Structures are given as structure tokens and as C-alpha cells.
Amino acid sequence: MTSKLSFNDFISETNMIINSRKELINEAENQKVVLFKSKIDDLISILESENENIKKAQVDRLKKELSDIEKKDNIALGDFINMVITDSGLTWQETFDKLDANISNRDKTIDDIKNMDMLSYVSQVSSYIELLQSENKLVRSYSQLEHASFNWYVDAKTFIADPYFFDYSTVLDDKKEVASDFATFEKDYKALLNEDKTFWLNVKDLMPSRDLQKALTDFYNKTHNDFKSFLA
């Protein structure tokens, strides 16, 4: 029955079972009938063992929840990286929409995790939230870089079409903005690359590991190559 409950409801229900069993243990411990002491001790041992099994089931459920979330986020981050690397032929608006959706979905995931009962893994789960926030920071800075690039593209195209009536300094300012946004993107990329490398080492017993070092590096190299003309 409890397997159909949401994570927090599962924890709440099983905690009630644990607490009820603790009351039985306390009652048994307060029994003064010497004749049945051995049987009472056996009963207490059984009840404590059953409570330990429930606590293990709670941890197993937490691991499953985090594993499902991690798989979902891996796909989302992979889609983002693949979109950049493969040059999928998306329009500007389609690109912006996909980036916004990627960010929004991860924000929802972060909120969902924050609302979970973290059991005894507060530090590890909090670190995972920070990792997801770093992922979103990178996606946001890449989105900002794309928006700056779009502004440059529109202004450059306008200048080419009508060079006598369009101030070329606007195009130069756009180029500086792209370079500035790339610097922010590069900083966020390096931060995520380092965080992704160290985080998984500290959660081996809680979450499955991943290795995105090469994918992230390929993603950065492709982006750097696309924007190197703005960085001169």
C-alpha cells in the first residue's frame, strides 16, 4: 500500500508506524514481570528489528526518488548540450523557448527536492540542489549569450541593409556585450565542470554516479568556437 504513496506521504506513514512500535517497546520495557523477562526481551528485539527495516525502506525510497530525478535531469542536461553541439537548425525563437523550458523544468525539480523529507541526508541532498542550481546558472548564461548574439545579428543585418542611416557603433556595442556575456558563460561553465567532478564522489552510497566531464568540455569547445570572432 505504502509503495503507491508520494515520497513525503510514505515517510509520514512509515514514521507513524515506527513511533507506534516505539510506544510498544516502551511499554514492554516497563513490564516488571520477571517470569516473562526473556520473552519480553525477545519481543523488544523483534520490534526494534522491524523498526530498523522500516528505516532502511525509507532510505531505499529516498534513493529511488533521487535516482529517478537524476536520470530525468541527465536527459534534460544532455538535451541542452546536444542542442548546442549538433547545430540542430532551430530558429532563434525555438532556441530561446527550449532554453526557457529547460530552465523552468529544472527549477520545478529543485522546488520538488526542497519539499522532500531529506531524512539523514540533508547535506548530500542540499549539495545536489546546489549542483542543479549550477546547471541552471549555466543554461541561463548560455541563453543570455544567445540573446546577445541575436541582438548583434539583427543590428548587423540592419546596418548592412542601410549603412547610411544606422549607427555602426550599435553593432560594436553589441559585439562587446556578446564578449561580456561569453565571459560570464565561461565562468559558469568552469564552476559546473568542477562541481560535477567533485559532487558525485561524496554521494556514492546515495545516488548513482555520472561522468559529464567530456560532454561539458565538448559543449564549451563548440560554444567557444562559435563565438571566437567576438572575443578577438
ZABAZA-823803 format. One record per atom (N, C-alpha, C, O): residue in three letters; x, z, y. Coordinates in pm, whole numbers, padded with zeros to 5 digits, always signed. Layout:
<rs>
ALAXZY/...
</rs>
This chain:
<rs>
MET+00082+00000-00120/MET+00000+00000+00000/MET+00086+00000+00125/MET+00062-00078+00218/THR+00188+00089+00128/THR+00270+00103+00248/THR+00350-00023+00278/THR+00390-00044+00392/SER+00374-00107+00176/SER+00454-00228+00198/SER+00383-00326+00291/SER+00448-00413+00349/LYS+00250-00313+00307/LYS+00174-00402+00395/LYS+00171-00351+00539/LYS+00124-00421+00628/LEU+00221-00231+00560/LEU+00220-00173+00694/LEU+00331-00233+00779/LEU+00432-00280+00728/SER+00311-00229+00911/SER+00419-00264+01003/SER+00531-00162+00985/SER+00512-00057+00924/PHE+00648-00194+01038/PHE+00762-00104+01018/PHE+00734+00036+01071/PHE+00753+00135+01000/ASN+00688+00044+01196/ASN+00664+00176+01255/ASN+00553+00252+01182/ASN+00562+00374+01165/ASP+00448+00181+01138/ASP+00342+00247+01062/ASP+00395+00296+00928/ASP+00358+00403+00880/PHE+00483+00215+00867/PHE+00543+00254+00740/PHE+00623+00383+00756/PHE+00613+00474+00675/ILE+00703+00389+00862/ILE+00784+00509+00889/ILE+00694+00629+00916/ILE+00719+00739+00867/SER+00588+00606+00996/SER+00495+00715+01028/SER+00426+00769+00903/SER+00417+00890+00884/GLU+00377+00679+00817/GLU+00307+00720+00695/GLU+00401+00793+00600/GLU+00366+00898+00545/THR+00519+00737+00580/THR+00612+00800+00486/THR+00667+00932+00541/THR+00698+01023+00464/ASN+00678+00944+00673/ASN+00720+01072+00731/ASN+00615+01180+00704/ASN+00649+01295+00678/MET+00487+01141+00709/MET+00382+01237+00679/MET+00391+01285+00534/MET+00369+01402+00504/ILE+00424+01190+00445/ILE+00440+01227+00304/ILE+00558+01323+00288/ILE+00549+01423+00217/ILE+00668+01291+00355/ILE+00787+01378+00349/ILE+00754+01518+00401/ILE+00792+01617+00339/ASN+00684+01525+00513/ASN+00652+01655+00573/ASN+00556+01735+00485/ASN+00569+01857+00472/SER+00460+01664+00425/SER+00367+01734+00335/SER+00442+01790+00214/SER+00414+01901+00169/ARG+00536+01712+00164/ARG+00614+01759+00050/ARG+00705+01876+00089/ARG+00730+01965+00009/LYS+00755+01874+00214/LYS+00837+01986+00262/LYS+00756+02115+00265/LYS+00808+02223+00236/GLU+00628+02103+00300/GLU+00542+02222+00301/GLU+00527+02278+00159/GLU+00529+02399+00139/LEU+00512+02188+00062/LEU+00502+02232-00077/LEU+00632+02301-00121/LEU+00630+02401-00193/ILE+00745+02246-00077/ILE+00875+02304-00111/ILE+00886+02445-00051/ILE+00931+02538-00118/ASN+00843+02459+00075/ASN+00848+02591+00140/ASN+00759+02692+00066/ASN+00798+02808+00047/GLU+00641+02647+00026/GLU+00550+02735-00047/GLU+00613+02777-00180/GLU+00605+02893-00220/ALA+00675+02680-00247/ALA+00738+02710-00377/ALA+00854+02807-00359/ALA+00874+02898-00441/GLU+00931+02787-00252/GLU+01046+02875-00228/GLU+01003+03019-00198/GLU+01078+03114-00221/ASN+00881+03034-00146/ASN+00831+03168-00111/ASN+00764+03241-00228/ASN+00724+03356-00216/GLN+00754+03171-00341/GLN+00695+03237-00458/GLN+00789+03346-00510/GLN+00909+03325-00522/LYS+00732+03462-00541/LYS+00813+03577-00584/LYS+00799+03606-00733/LYS+00847+03709-00781/VAL+00735+03517-00807/VAL+00712+03539-00950/VAL+00840+03508-01026/VAL+00871+03391-01051/VAL+00912+03611-01062/VAL+01042+03595-01129/VAL+01028+03521-01261/VAL+01115+03444-01300/LEU+00915+03547-01330/LEU+00895+03489-01462/LEU+00899+03336-01460/LEU+00942+03273-01556/PHE+00852+03279-01349/PHE+00844+03132-01341/PHE+00951+03073-01248/PHE+00940+02957-01207/LYS+01054+03152-01215/LYS+01156+03106-01120/LYS+01221+02975-01164/LYS+01243+02886-01081/SER+01252+02962-01291/SER+01317+02841-01342/SER+01228+02719-01322/SER+01274+02613-01278/LYS+01098+02734-01354/LYS+01006+02622-01338/LYS+00986+02587-01190/LYS+00975+02470-01153/ILE+00982+02692-01106/ILE+00967+02669-00962/ILE+01089+02595-00907/ILE+01075+02503-00826/ASP+01208+02635-00951/ASP+01331+02568-00906/ASP+01330+02422-00950/ASP+01373+02334-00875/ASP+01282+02397-01071/ASP+01273+02257-01120/ASP+01176+02177-01034/ASP+01202+02061-01001/LEU+01063+02240-00998/LEU+00964+02172-00914/LEU+01022+02140-00777/LEU+01004+02030-00725/ILE+01092+02237-00719/ILE+01155+02216-00588/ILE+01254+02100-00596/ILE+01259+02016-00506/SER+01333+02098-00702/SER+01432+01991-00720/SER+01365+01854-00729/SER+01414+01757-00673/ILE+01253+01848-00800/ILE+01179+01721-00814/ILE+01124+01676-00678/ILE+01134+01560-00641/LEU+01065+01771-00605/LEU+01007+01738-00475/LEU+01114+01691-00376/LEU+01093+01596-00301/GLU+01229+01758-00378/GLU+01339+01718-00289/GLU+01392+01580-00326/GLU+01425+01500-00239/SER+01399+01553-00455/SER+01445+01422-00502/SER+01347+01312-00459/SER+01390+01204-00419/GLU+01218+01340-00468/GLU+01117+01242-00426/GLU+01127+01215-00276/GLU+01111+01102-00231/ASN+01153+01319-00199/ASN+01171+01300-00054/ASN+01294+01215-00023/ASN+01290+01131+00066/GLU+01400+01238-00096/GLU+01522+01157-00078/GLU+01494+01011-00111/GLU+01546+00922-00044/ASN+01413+00986-00212/ASN+01378+00848-00249/ASN+01298+00781-00138/ASN+01316+00663-00111/ILE+01210+00858-00073/ILE+01133+00802+00038/ILE+01224+00771+00157/ILE+01208+00667+00222/LYS+01318+00859+00184/LYS+01412+00835+00294/LYS+01494+00709+00267/LYS+01522+00632+00358/LYS+01531+00690+00140/LYS+01605+00568+00103/LYS+01516+00445+00123/LYS+01563+00340+00168/ALA+01387+00458+00088/ALA+01294+00347+00106/ALA+01278+00314+00254/ALA+01262+00198+00291/GLN+01282+00416+00340/GLN+01274+00393+00484/GLN+01393+00313+00535/GLN+01379+00220+00614/VAL+01512+00351+00487/VAL+01634+00280+00528/VAL+01631+00136+00476/VAL+01669+00043+00547/ASP+01585+00118+00352/ASP+01575-00016+00295/ASP+01480-00103+00376/ASP+01504-00222+00397/ARG+01371-00042+00423/ARG+01275-00117+00504/ARG+01336-00155+00638/ARG+01316-00266+00686/LEU+01412-00062+00698/LEU+01480-00093+00824/LEU+01578-00209+00804/LEU+01584-00300+00887/LYS+01654-00205+00695/LYS+01750-00313+00666/LYS+01678-00447+00652/LYS+01727-00549+00701/LYS+01563-00447+00585/LYS+01487-00571+00568/LYS+01437-00623+00703/LYS+01446-00742+00732/GLU+01385-00532+00785/GLU+01337-00573+00917/GLU+01449-00637+00999/GLU+01432-00743+01058/LEU+01565-00571+01002/LEU+01677-00621+01080/LEU+01732-00752+01021/LEU+01773-00841+01095/SER+01731-00761+00888/SER+01778-00884+00824/SER+01688-01002+00861/SER+01738-01111+00891/ASP+01557-00980+00860/ASP+01463-01087+00897/ASP+01481-01127+01043/ASP+01478-01246+01077/ILE+01501-01027+01130/ILE+01522-01055+01272/ILE+01652-01131+01292/ILE+01658-01227+01369/GLU+01757-01088+01222/GLU+01889-01151+01236/GLU+01885-01297+01191/GLU+01944-01384+01255/LYS+01814-01324+01081/LYS+01801-01463+01033/LYS+01729-01549+01135/LYS+01769-01662+01162/LYS+01622-01494+01192/LYS+01544-01567+01292/LYS+01628-01596+01416/LYS+01623-01706+01470/ASP+01705-01497+01460/ASP+01787-01516+01579/ASP+01903-01612+01552/ASP+01941-01690+01639/ASN+01958-01606+01430/ASN+02065-01700+01395/ASN+02017-01844+01407/ASN+02088-01931+01455/ILE+01894-01866+01362/ILE+01835-02001+01371/ILE+01819-02040+01517/ILE+01850-02153+01556/ALA+01769-01946+01599/ALA+01747-01974+01742/ALA+01879-02004+01813/ALA+01887-02098+01893/LEU+01982-01924+01783/LEU+02112-01945+01847/LEU+02174-02075+01796/LEU+02238-02149+01871/GLY+02153-02103+01666/GLY+02203-02228+01609/GLY+02137-02349+01672/GLY+02202-02451+01697/ASP+02005-02339+01698/ASP+01933-02449+01763/ASP+01988-02474+01903/ASP+02003-02588+01946/PHE+02017-02365+01974/PHE+02073-02376+02109/PHE+02209-02444+02106/PHE+02234-02538+02182/ILE+02297-02398+02018/ILE+02431-02456+02007/ILE+02422-02602+01964/ILE+02493-02688+02018/ASN+02336-02630+01867/ASN+02322-02767+01817/ASN+02269-02861+01924/ASN+02309-02977+01932/MET+02177-02811+02007/MET+02121-02892+02115/MET+02231-02939+02210/MET+02228-03052+02259/VAL+02329-02850+02234/VAL+02438-02884+02325/VAL+02538-02979+02259/VAL+02580-03078+02318/ILE+02574-02948+02136/ILE+02680-03023+02068/ILE+02637-03164+02032/ILE+02716-03258+02042/THR+02511-03181+01988/THR+02469-03311+01935/THR+02424-03410+02042/THR+02405-03528+02013/ASP+02405-03361+02168/ASP+02353-03450+02272/ASP+02225-03518+02222/ASP+02222-03640+02204/SER+02122-03440+02202/SER+02001-03486+02132/SER+01914-03583+02212/SER+01807-03622+02165/GLY+01957-03622+02330/GLY+01881-03720+02408/GLY+01758-03663+02475/GLY+01665-03737+02509/LEU+01756-03531+02496/LEU+01641-03469+02563/LEU+01642-03502+02711/LEU+01748-03523+02771/THR+01524-03507+02770/THR+01516-03522+02916/THR+01559-03390+02980/THR+01570-03287+02912/TRP+01583-03395+03110/TRP+01618-03272+03181/TRP+01510-03165+03159/TRP+01541-03051+03127/GLN+01383-03206+03179/GLN+01273-03109+03167/GLN+01262-03053+03025/GLN+01237-02934+03007/GLU+01280-03139+02926/GLU+01275-03091+02787/GLU+01388-02992+02760/GLU+01368-02892+02689/THR+01504-03019+02816/THR+01617-02926+02801/THR+01585-02791+02864/THR+01606-02687+02803/PHE+01535-02794+02987/PHE+01501-02669+03057/PHE+01394-02591+02980/PHE+01401-02469+02968/ASP+01294-02663+02929/ASP+01185-02598+02855/ASP+01237-02531+02727/ASP+01198-02420+02694/LYS+01325-02601+02657/LYS+01380-02545+02533/LYS+01467-02423+02561/LYS+01464-02325+02486/LEU+01544-02429+02667/LEU+01627-02314+02704/LEU+01541-02194+02744/LEU+01570-02081+02707/ASP+01436-02220+02821/ASP+01345-02112+02861/ASP+01278-02048+02739/ASP+01265-01926+02731/ALA+01237-02132+02644/ALA+01171-02082+02523/ALA+01269-01999+02440/ALA+01232-01896+02384/ASN+01394-02046+02432/ASN+01496-01974+02357/ASN+01518-01834+02415/ASN+01528-01736+02342/ILE+01524-01828+02547/ILE+01543-01701+02617/ILE+01421-01610+02599/ILE+01435-01491+02568/SER+01303-01667+02618/SER+01179-01590+02609/SER+01159-01530+02469/SER+01120-01414+02455/ASN+01186-01610+02367/ASN+01169-01562+02229/ASN+01267-01448+02199/ASN+01231-01352+02131/ARG+01389-01459+02250/ARG+01487-01354+02225/ARG+01451-01227+02304/ARG+01471-01116+02255/ASP+01398-01244+02423/ASP+01351-01128+02500/ASP+01243-01052+02423/ASP+01241-00929+02421/LYS+01153-01128+02359/LYS+01046-01065+02280/LYS+01106-00992+02160/LYS+01064-00881+02126/THR+01205-01054+02096/THR+01272-00990+01983/THR+01337-00859+02027/THR+01328-00758+01957/ILE+01402-00862+02141/ILE+01467-00740+02194/ILE+01363-00630+02217/ILE+01386-00515+02181/ASP+01249-00667+02276/ASP+01144-00568+02300/ASP+01090-00512+02168/ASP+01064-00392+02157/ASP+01075-00601+02068/ASP+01026-00556+01937/ASP+01122-00455+01876/ASP+01079-00353+01821/ILE+01251-00482+01885/ILE+01350-00390+01827/ILE+01351-00258+01902/ILE+01362-00152+01840/LYS+01339-00263+02034/LYS+01337-00140+02113/LYS+01221-00048+02074/LYS+01229+00074+02088/ASN+01113-00109+02025/ASN+00996-00031+01987/ASN+01000+00017+01843/ASN+00908+00084+01797/MET+01107-00017+01772/MET+01120+00027+01633/MET+01175+00168+01625/MET+01251+00212+01710/ASP+01134+00239+01519/ASP+01194+00368+01489/ASP+01330+00340+01427/ASP+01338+00283+01318/MET+01437+00380+01495/MET+01571+00342+01451/MET+01628+00435+01343/MET+01740+00414+01297/LEU+01552+00536+01304/LEU+01598+00631+01202/LEU+01733+00691+01244/LEU+01747+00738+01357/SER+01829+00689+01155/SER+01960+00749+01188/SER+02060+00644+01235/SER+02180+00670+01241/TYR+02010+00525+01269/TYR+02099+00414+01305/TYR+02084+00375+01451/TYR+02091+00257+01486/VAL+02064+00474+01537/VAL+02040+00447+01679/VAL+02157+00370+01740/VAL+02135+00273+01813/SER+02278+00412+01712/SER+02396+00348+01771/SER+02409+00203+01728/SER+02432+00115+01811/GLN+02394+00177+01597/GLN+02409+00041+01546/GLN+02299-00052+01598/GLN+02326-00165+01637/VAL+02175-00003+01598/VAL+02065-00086+01644/VAL+02075-00111+01794/VAL+02045-00220+01842/SER+02118-00009+01869/SER+02139-00027+02013/SER+02247-00131+02040/SER+02237-00210+02134/SER+02350-00130+01957/SER+02457-00230+01971/SER+02406-00370+01940/SER+02449-00468+02001/TYR+02313-00379+01845/TYR+02255-00510+01812/TYR+02171-00562+01930/TYR+02173-00681+01961/ILE+02098-00472+01995/ILE+02022-00510+02114/ILE+02118-00565+02221/ILE+02088-00665+02286/GLU+02231-00498+02238/GLU+02330-00543+02336/GLU+02385-00682+02299/GLU+02409-00765+02387/LEU+02404-00706+02170/LEU+02451-00838+02126/LEU+02348-00945+02159/LEU+02383-01052+02209/LEU+02221-00917+02131/LEU+02114-01013+02162/LEU+02105-01036+02313/LEU+02080-01148+02358/GLN+02126-00932+02391/GLN+02125-00947+02536/GLN+02241-01034+02583/GLN+02228-01110+02678/SER+02356-01022+02516/SER+02471-01107+02549/SER+02443-01252+02513/SER+02485-01344+02585/GLU+02372-01274+02402/GLU+02333-01410+02366/GLU+02244-01469+02475/GLU+02263-01584+02517/ASN+02147-01390+02520/ASN+02057-01440+02623/ASN+02130-01462+02755/ASN+02098-01554+02831/LYS+02229-01378+02782/LYS+02308-01396+02904/LYS+02379-01531+02901/LYS+02386-01600+03003/LEU+02432-01568+02784/LEU+02499-01697+02770/LEU+02400-01812+02786/LEU+02429-01909+02856/VAL+02284-01801+02722/VAL+02185-01908+02733/VAL+02139-01922+02878/VAL+02120-02034+02927/ARG+02122-01809+02945/ARG+02079-01815+03086/ARG+02186-01880+03175/ARG+02154-01961+03261/SER+02312-01844+03152/SER+02418-01902+03237/SER+02434-02050+03206/SER+02466-02129+03295/TYR+02413-02089+03079/TYR+02417-02233+03048/TYR+02301-02305+03115/TYR+02316-02415+03166/SER+02183-02241+03113/SER+02067-02301+03178/SER+02092-02318+03328/SER+02057-02421+03386/GLN+02152-02218+03390/GLN+02185-02226+03532/GLN+02283-02340+03558/GLN+02272-02412+03657/LEU+02379-02355+03467/LEU+02476-02464+03478/LEU+02407-02599+03469/LEU+02440-02692+03543/GLU+02311-02611+03379/GLU+02236-02737+03364/GLU+02152-02765+03489/GLU+02142-02880+03533/HIS+02092-02661+03545/HIS+02013-02681+03667/HIS+02102-02727+03783/HIS+02063-02814+03861/ALA+02220-02668+03794/ALA+02313-02709+03900/ALA+02357-02853+03879/ALA+02370-02930+03974/SER+02380-02889+03754/SER+02419-03026+03720/SER+02308-03124+03756/SER+02333-03234+03807/PHE+02185-03083+03729/PHE+02070-03167+03763/PHE+02061-03189+03915/PHE+02037-03300+03961/ASN+02081-03081+03990/ASN+02076-03094+04137/ASN+02183-03190+04187/ASN+02158-03272+04275/TRP+02303-03180+04129/TRP+02411-03271+04167/TRP+02373-03414+04133/TRP+02393-03505+04213/TYR+02317-03434+04014/TYR+02279-03568+03968/TYR+02178-03631+04063/TYR+02191-03747+04101/VAL+02076-03554+04101/VAL+01971-03607+04190/VAL+02028-03642+04327/VAL+01998-03748+04382/ASP+02111-03553+04381/ASP+02167-03578+04514/ASP+02268-03693+04512/ASP+02273-03773+04606/ALA+02348-03701+04406/ALA+02445-03811+04395/ALA+02372-03944+04383/ALA+02412-04044+04444/LYS+02266-03946+04307/LYS+02186-04068+04290/LYS+02121-04109+04421/LYS+02113-04227+04454/THR+02074-04009+04496/THR+02012-04037+04626/THR+02115-04093+04724/THR+02085-04186+04799/PHE+02236-04037+04722/PHE+02342-04085+04812/PHE+02380-04229+04778/PHE+02398-04311+04868/ILE+02392-04259+04650/ILE+02428-04396+04610/ILE+02321-04495+04654/ILE+02351-04606+04698/ALA+02194-04452+04643/ALA+02084-04540+04682/ALA+02076-04559+04833/ALA+02033-04665+04880/ASP+02116-04458+04908/ASP+02104-04467+05054/ASP+02217-04390+05121/ASP+02193-04283+05177/PRO+02341-04443+05117/PRO+02459-04370+05166/PRO+02460-04348+05317/PRO+02533-04260+05365/TYR+02383-04424+05392/TYR+02387-04412+05538/TYR+02298-04297+05589/TYR+02319-04246+05699/PHE+02201-04259+05510/PHE+02105-04159+05558/PHE+02106-04031+05473/PHE+02017-03947+05487/PHE+02204-04017+05387/PHE+02213-03895+05306/PHE+02352-03834+05324/PHE+02453-03902+05307/ASP+02355-03708+05356/ASP+02480-03637+05384/ASP+02558-03614+05254/ASP+02513-03542+05165/TYR+02675-03676+05247/TYR+02753-03664+05123/TYR+02804-03521+05101/TYR+02838-03484+04989/SER+02810-03441+05209/SER+02857-03303+05193/SER+02765-03225+05099/SER+02807-03128+05035/THR+02639-03266+05092/THR+02545-03202+04999/THR+02590-03222+04855/THR+02582-03131+04773/VAL+02638-03342+04825/VAL+02687-03373+04691/VAL+02811-03289+04660/VAL+02827-03238+04549/LEU+02898-03274+04760/LEU+03019-03193+04741/LEU+02984-03045+04718/LEU+03044-02977+04635/ASP+02884-02997+04794/ASP+02838-02859+04776/ASP+02779-02840+04636/ASP+02800-02737+04572/ASP+02708-02940+04589/ASP+02651-02935+04453/ASP+02763-02926+04349/ASP+02752-02851+04252/LYS+02868-03002+04372/LYS+02981-03001+04277/LYS+03046-02863+04272/LYS+03083-02815+04165/LYS+03060-02800+04390/LYS+03117-02665+04395/LYS+03026-02566+04321/LYS+03074-02474+04254/GLU+02897-02586+04335/GLU+02801-02497+04269/GLU+02812-02511+04117/GLU+02806-02411+04044/VAL+02829-02633+04069/VAL+02846-02655+03925/VAL+02972-02584+03877/VAL+02971-02518+03773/ALA+03081-02598+03952/ALA+03207-02534+03914/ALA+03193-02382+03911/ALA+03246-02316+03821/SER+03121-02328+04008/SER+03100-02183+04013/SER+03015-02136+03895/SER+03045-02034+03833/ASP+02911-02212+03864/ASP+02824-02175+03752/ASP+02898-02190+03619/ASP+02872-02116+03524/PHE+02990-02286+03611/PHE+03068-02300+03488/PHE+03158-02177+03469/PHE+03175-02130+03356/ALA+03214-02126+03577/ALA+03299-02006+03567/ALA+03219-01888+03512/ALA+03269-01811+03430/THR+03094-01874+03557/THR+03007-01768+03505/THR+02975-01791+03359/THR+02979-01699+03277/PHE+02944-01916+03326/PHE+02917-01952+03187/PHE+03038-01922+03098/PHE+03022-01867+02989/GLU+03157-01956+03144/GLU+03279-01933+03066/GLU+03300-01783+03041/GLU+03339-01743+02932/LYS+03274-01702+03144/LYS+03289-01557+03130/LYS+03190-01503+03026/LYS+03227-01420+02943/ASP+03066-01550+03031/ASP+02964-01503+02937/ASP+02994-01551+02795/ASP+02966-01481+02698/TYR+03050-01672+02783/TYR+03089-01723+02652/TYR+03198-01636+02590/TYR+03190-01599+02473/LYS+03301-01604+02668/LYS+03411-01523+02616/LYS+03363-01383+02577/LYS+03408-01327+02477/ALA+03271-01329+02656/ALA+03217-01196+02626/ALA+03140-01198+02494/ALA+03156-01107+02412/LEU+03057-01301+02474/LEU+02980-01310+02350/LEU+03071-01338+02231/LEU+03051-01282+02123/LEU+03170-01423+02250/LEU+03264-01455+02141/LEU+03331-01328+02091/LEU+03344-01306+01971/ASN+03375-01244+02185/ASN+03443-01120+02148/ASN+03345-01021+02085/ASN+03378-00955+01986/GLU+03223-01011+02143/GLU+03124-00916+02090/GLU+03078-00957+01952/GLU+03059-00872+01865/ASP+03060-01087+01931/ASP+03016-01136+01800/ASP+03122-01109+01694/ASP+03089-01085+01578/LYS+03247-01113+01732/LYS+03357-01090+01637/LYS+03365-00945+01594/LYS+03396-00916+01478/THR+03339-00853+01686/THR+03358-00711+01656/THR+03232-00642+01606/THR+03240-00546+01529/PHE+03115-00689+01649/PHE+02991-00618+01617/PHE+02967-00607+01466/PHE+02936-00499+01416/TRP+02981-00718+01397/TRP+02941-00721+01256/TRP+03030-00633+01169/TRP+02989-00592+01060/LEU+03150-00603+01215/LEU+03239-00516+01138/LEU+03185-00374+01132/LEU+03216-00300+01039/ASN+03105-00335+01231/ASN+03057-00197+01241/ASN+02918-00176+01180/ASN+02867-00064+01181/VAL+02858-00281+01127/VAL+02721-00267+01072/VAL+02713-00322+00929/VAL+02606-00365+00885/LYS+02825-00322+00859/LYS+02828-00381+00725/LYS+02723-00324+00631/LYS+02665-00397+00550/ASP+02697-00193+00641/ASP+02603-00129+00550/ASP+02458-00141+00595/ASP+02367-00099+00524/LEU+02438-00198+00712/LEU+02303-00207+00767/LEU+02251-00349+00777/LEU+02133-00375+00752/MET+02338-00442+00815/MET+02294-00580+00839/MET+02388-00679+00772/MET+02507-00652+00758/PRO+02335-00794+00730/PRO+02423-00899+00675/PRO+02513-00953+00785/PRO+02473-00961+00901/SER+02635-00989+00748/SER+02730-01037+00849/SER+02711-01186+00876/SER+02648-01256+00797/ARG+02765-01231+00986/ARG+02763-01373+01018/ARG+02896-01409+01081/ARG+02969-01322+01126/ASP+02927-01537+01084/ASP+03050-01583+01147/ASP+03019-01705+01232/ASP+03011-01817+01182/LEU+03001-01680+01362/LEU+02970-01789+01454/LEU+03088-01826+01542/LEU+03074-01899+01641/GLN+03205-01774+01507/GLN+03322-01797+01592/GLN+03351-01946+01613/GLN+03372-01990+01725/LYS+03351-02022+01504/LYS+03382-02166+01516/LYS+03269-02238+01590/LYS+03295-02323+01676/ALA+03144-02205+01556/ALA+03030-02272+01621/ALA+03030-02245+01771/ALA+03006-02335+01851/LEU+03057-02120+01809/LEU+03062-02087+01951/LEU+03178-02157+02021/LEU+03164-02203+02134/THR+03292-02165+01953/THR+03409-02233+02011/THR+03383-02381+02028/THR+03417-02439+02131/ASP+03323-02444+01927/ASP+03288-02586+01936/ASP+03190-02611+02051/ASP+03201-02708+02125/PHE+03094-02519+02063/PHE+02995-02528+02170/PHE+03063-02520+02307/PHE+03032-02599+02397/TYR+03155-02426+02323/TYR+03225-02412+02451/TYR+03309-02537+02480/TYR+03307-02589+02591/ASN+03383-02585+02379/ASN+03469-02701+02399/ASN+03389-02824+02441/ASN+03432-02901+02526/LYS+03271-02842+02380/LYS+03185-02956+02414/LYS+03137-02942+02559/LYS+03137-03038+02635/THR+03095-02820+02595/THR+03046-02798+02732/THR+03158-02818+02834/THR+03137-02878+02939/HIS+03275-02766+02802/HIS+03390-02782+02892/HIS+03423-02930+02911/HIS+03452-02974+03022/ASN+03418-03005+02803/ASN+03447-03148+02811/ASN+03343-03220+02897/ASN+03376-03311+02973/ASP+03214-03178+02884/ASP+03106-03241+02961/ASP+03121-03215+03111/ASP+03081-03298+03193/PHE+03178-03101+03147/PHE+03181-03060+03287/PHE+03321-03060+03348/PHE+03339-03014+03461/LYS+03420-03112+03276/LYS+03557-03103+03326/LYS+03578-03180+03456/LYS+03667-03147+03534/SER+03497-03283+03479/SER+03513-03359+03603/SER+03474-03275+03725/SER+03517-03305+03837/PHE+03394-03170+03706/PHE+03355-03082+03816/PHE+03459-02974+03843/PHE+03456-02907+03946/LEU+03552-02958+03748/LEU+03645-02845+03755/LEU+03781-02883+03813/LEU+03868-02797+03828/ALA+03798-03009+03847/ALA+03925-03055+03899/ALA+03946-03002+04042/ALA+04049-03031+04103/
</rs>
